[in-house]
């Protein structure tokens, strides 16, 4: 999930992200977050969500984190 264009997330938005993450986990799907600005990174740290979500600086690193199959599929 590329958050480059997201400047702010309120408590409702955080709750929705957690619900989405939980739903995806139950289905065996991985969710990676990329391009968090300083404000969002601080919010995730304060709330402890940086320990829940896989957060990467850019899409390339996030794709690599899926493993070799994802890298080949994305090529």
Secondary structure, 3 states (H helix, E strand, C coil): CECCCCCCCCHHHHHHHHHHHHHHHHCCCCCEEECCCHHHHHHHHHHCHHHCCEEECCHHHHHHHCCHHHHHHHC
